[in-house]
Amino acid sequence: MTQEITDLMLIEKILNGQTDQYSLLVKRHQRFVFTLALRFAKNREDAEEIAQDCFIKAYKALGTFKQTSKFSTWLYTITYTTAMTFLRKKRLDTLSINDDETFLQLENHTSAFMANGYERKDSHHFLNQAITQLMPDDATIITLFYQGEQSLEEIGITLHMEPNTIKVKLHRARQRLKEKLQYLLKDEVKELL
Amino acid sequence: MNTIDEQLWDYIDGNLDKTQASAIKEKINTDAEFKSKYEELVRFNLNFDKIELEEPSMSFTRNVMESIAFEPAPIAMKTKVDKRIIYSIGSFFILSLLILFGYMLYNANLTMPGFDRKVNFSFNLDKYITPTTVYSFLFADVVIGLIFLDQFLREKMAQSKKV
């Protein structure tokens, strides 16, 4: 991270009383934290709530940040834990499926693509679509590895797993992502990739 | 996932050592199937760089800052528990105990005639624990207490200035 003022310098300032400097840290990391939250929440409102919650938690616990790892790794650990808690709560909410008044509406991603008449879009759009269809853990590992530029060791710290497990999971996640893309785009996938 | 894929991903991610990497490179150069698989994975891998991060709403930072406005300012753990303070208190009490112990040893009449192990600690304690000693001890305690109070008030003042 080659930034004028490093995360650690900002944290030092905040801990010395310049709490307004926290907005710089938020601005610096908000896009990634939000993207990561979106891998779990699947809708922007919930993802924004998770991301906000993460930054509030991080602020409260900033004094306990030991600075032995990168601030981003520490922040992503908070994001992952918060997002997992959110998912658990969400699952509990959907347990009332037997309720007569509750009905389930399945989203048909494929038909959405069909309806667009395979409108020509860039690979970024299709990749993002495919990532949203992955399991949260797979999507998180891919996001952390490629967009967060985290090493296998750092992802291991974030997800509380061994680096070797992360390596295997990353291989599988990429394979699943490829399959999703093939399913979504059929023959176009070769052209796209 | 087959082994070829795993090997190639390890090669692309840079997880292999020099020997393993050169073995894979050799395979890519000699095996056509291996090479086409490698090129496919490289193309797939390059797409990840194109993925852009999502942008939260414009008011995101403001919302976070408003939420934390009423939270107490974070303080570093090392400030909360300053080791120097702990060490100074500890050393003060250890030193006091050592001085008392030293006085006791100095004035004690340690006799051991034969093996009867009779130790005579008959020294006049009142002679040393005088009001002056007690006052000095209490004075040192009060000074330490005042140092703590001063630090506490300074922190409070700094926090109230921030709010």
Interface residues (C-beta under 8 A of the other chain):
Chain A: I14 L15 G17 T19 D20 Y22 S23 V26 K27 Q30 R31 F32 F34 T35 L38 R44 A47 E48 A51 Q52 F55 I56 Y59 K60 A61 L62 G63 T64 D122 S123 H124 L127 N128 I131 I142 Y146 Q147 L152 K167 L170 H171 R172 R174 Q175 K178 L192 L193
Chain B: M1 D5 E6 W9 D10 D13 N15 E40 R43 F44 N47 F48 D49 K50 I51 E52 L53 E54 E55 P56 S57 F60 T61 N63 V64 M65 S67 I68 E71 A73 P74 I75 A76 M77 T79 K80 A158 Q159 K161 K162
